[in-house]
C-alpha cells in the first residue's frame, strides 16, 4: 500500500485479539481480554517515523452492579 504523500510502501499487518466475558449472575461479570496474542513485532508507519506495535498483553476485570 502506498501513502499519498510519498512512494514509501506501508506494510500490512495483522493483530489477533481475544476477549471472553462470563456473566456470573445478574450483578457480577468477569472479563478477560488478550491483545496481540501472537506477539507480532511489526513496525507501523510509512512517512519516515516508525512505531512498534504494542506487545502481547492481557486485562482481567470484574464488574459488580448495584
Phi and psi in degrees as a GROMACS rama.xvg file:
@    title "Ramachandran Plot"
@    xaxis  label "Phi"
@    yaxis  label "Psi"
@TYPE xy
-98.0989  140.62  UNK-2
-78.1086  158.02  UNK-3
-75.4531  -20.6689  UNK-4
-96.0874  -10.1825  UNK-5
-154.887  -179.669  UNK-6
-98.9787  10.4516  UNK-7
-74.3146  139.33  UNK-8
-87.5605  136.989  UNK-9
-96.3737  117.164  UNK-10
-71.1417  128.969  UNK-11
-68.3698  152.814  UNK-12
-144.896  160.7  UNK-13
-129.161  127.791  UNK-14
-114.649  129.348  UNK-15
-109.099  121.462  UNK-16
-119.706  158.627  UNK-17
-143.564  135.71  UNK-18
-135.26  135.759  UNK-19
-127.747  128.281  UNK-20
-116.146  139.072  UNK-21
-132.247  116.538  UNK-22
-90.6635  109.376  UNK-23
-73.0206  -41.1668  UNK-24
-161.909  -164.882  UNK-25
-65.9235  -18.59  UNK-26
-113.532  -13.8793  UNK-27
-123.857  140.5  UNK-28
-144.186  139.766  UNK-29
-118.322  136.941  UNK-30
-133.455  133.031  UNK-31
-127.55  123.134  UNK-32
-123.854  131.846  UNK-33
-112.414  129.459  UNK-34
-113.279  138.396  UNK-35
52.6826  54.2995  UNK-36
-64.0909  -20.5363  UNK-37
-85.9509  -3.6773  UNK-38
52.3155  47.4249  UNK-39
-66.3171  141.107  UNK-40
-116.071  56.871  UNK-41
-76.82  150.163  UNK-42
-92.0699  132.505  UNK-43
-111.221  139.269  UNK-44
128.83  160.369  UNK-45
-153.898  12.7848  UNK-46
-119.401  25.3875  UNK-47
96.8475  -16.6213  UNK-48
-110.433  120.266  UNK-49
-116.108  146.474  UNK-50
-127.899  152.909  UNK-51
-91.8611  145.073  UNK-52
-66.1894  153.057  UNK-53
-63.8668  131.819  UNK-54
-68.5783  170.562  UNK-55
-57.0211  139.369  UNK-56
-157.227  168.576  UNK-57
-142.097  161.757  UNK-58
-140.48  127.347  UNK-59
-113.759  126.158  UNK-60
-132.985  154.382  UNK-61
-129.774  131.874  UNK-62
-121.77  129.987  UNK-63
-123.429  120.204  UNK-64
-98.0714  140.914  UNK-65
